[in-house]
Structure formats: C-alpha cells, structure tokens
Amino acid sequence: MPRIPSAAAAHIGARIAAERKRRGLTQDQLAVLSDIDSSNIRSYESGRAMLSVQTLVRIAEALKAEPGEFLEGLTTSMFQSTATEPPATRRSPSAHRQAS
C-alpha cells in the first residue's frame, strides 16, 4: 500500500470514515466486514495511505455503498503528493534503440 499522503487520499478516507460512522461501525468492525487489517483501515481513513481500487470495492461492499460515493468531489490536482517524490526518469525512444 503506498504511504504517500495526498489530498485525494485524505478526501477518500474522510468519506469512508463518515460513512462508517453513519452506519454505527467502529474501525475494527469495518476491518472484519471488509477482511482488511484494522491498521490499514486507520491509515486509509486518516489519509496516510492511498487504497487500491480492489480495497475501495471491498470497503464499499462492507459499508453497503457504491465505490463511486467515496470518489465524489475528487480532482486530478488532489493527487499531487504532499511528500517529496523523486522526478520520474524516462528514456527517449532513440536512447532505448541505441542501448539495444
């Protein structure tokens, strides 16, 4: 699970936490219902970790919600990491041909 905080992770996590609380569940209960470790549930809800699509679907099913409900309001700018990431390195096609 990527541990790169972002506004997107925080947004999704807050929506999951709100729905869990609305249904009267604890994080531990959601963990059991979704078969996801409770420490991961805490990381998702706090926005410390970005969950995968498969995990989002498992949580949504456990909460009897549609996965898309947790994505409402997201924008691409929210996916900018708040941590320092190394720049992506990409070789040009010509460099790749020369190395072959």
C-alpha positions in Angstrom: 0.0 0.0 0.0 1.5 3.3 -1.0 2.1 5.5 2.0 2.2 8.8 0.1 -0.2 11.3 1.7 -2.2 13.4 -0.8 -5.4 15.4 -0.7 -7.0 12.6 -2.7 -6.2 10.0 0.0 -7.4 12.4 2.7 -10.7 13.1 0.8 -11.4 9.4 0.2 -10.5 8.5 3.7 -12.7 11.2 5.2 -15.7 9.9 3.1 -15.1 6.3 4.2 -14.9 7.4 7.9 -18.1 9.4 7.6 -20.0 6.5 6.1 -18.6 4.1 8.6 -19.7 6.3 11.5 -23.1 6.9 9.8 -23.6 3.2 9.9 -22.5 3.0 13.6 -19.5 0.9 12.9 -16.0 1.0 14.5 -12.9 0.8 12.5 -12.3 -2.7 13.9 -15.8 -3.8 12.8 -15.2 -2.4 9.3 -11.9 -4.3 9.2 -13.7 -7.6 10.0 -16.5 -6.9 7.5 -14.1 -6.0 4.7 -11.4 -8.5 5.6 -8.8 -5.7 5.7 -6.4 -5.2 8.7 -7.7 -2.6 11.1 -4.3 -0.7 10.9 -4.9 -0.3 7.2 -8.4 1.0 7.8 -6.9 3.6 10.1 -4.3 4.6 7.5 -6.9 4.9 4.8 -9.3 7.0 6.9 -6.5 9.3 8.1 -5.3 9.8 4.5 -1.9 8.4 5.3 -2.3 5.8 2.6 -4.0 5.6 -0.8 -6.1 2.5 -1.2 -6.3 0.3 -4.3 -9.5 0.0 -6.4 -9.9 -3.5 -5.1 -9.7 -2.3 -1.5 -12.1 0.5 -2.2 -14.6 -2.0 -3.6 -14.2 -4.3 -0.5 -14.8 -1.4 1.9 -17.8 -0.1 -0.2 -19.3 -3.6 -0.1 -18.8 -3.8 3.7 -20.5 -0.4 4.1 -23.3 -1.3 1.6 -22.3 1.7 -0.5 -21.3 2.3 -4.1 -17.5 2.7 -4.5 -18.1 5.9 -6.5 -19.6 7.6 -3.5 -16.1 7.8 -2.0 -14.7 9.4 -5.1 -17.2 12.2 -5.5 -15.5 15.6 -5.5 -12.1 14.3 -6.4 -10.0 16.3 -8.9 -6.7 15.4 -10.6 -4.9 18.2 -8.6 -5.8 16.3 -5.4 -3.4 13.5 -6.4 -0.3 15.7 -6.1 1.7 14.2 -3.3 2.4 16.2 -0.2 5.7 14.3 0.2 8.8 14.9 -1.9 8.9 12.5 -4.8 11.9 11.8 -6.9 11.5 13.0 -10.5 10.4 10.4 -13.0 13.2 9.2 -15.3 12.2 8.3 -18.8 14.5 7.3 -21.6 13.7 8.6 -25.0 12.9 6.1 -27.7 16.1 6.8 -29.6 18.2 6.2 -26.4 16.4 2.9 -26.0 17.2 1.9 -29.6 20.9 2.8 -29.1 21.1 0.8 -25.9 19.7 -2.3 -27.7 
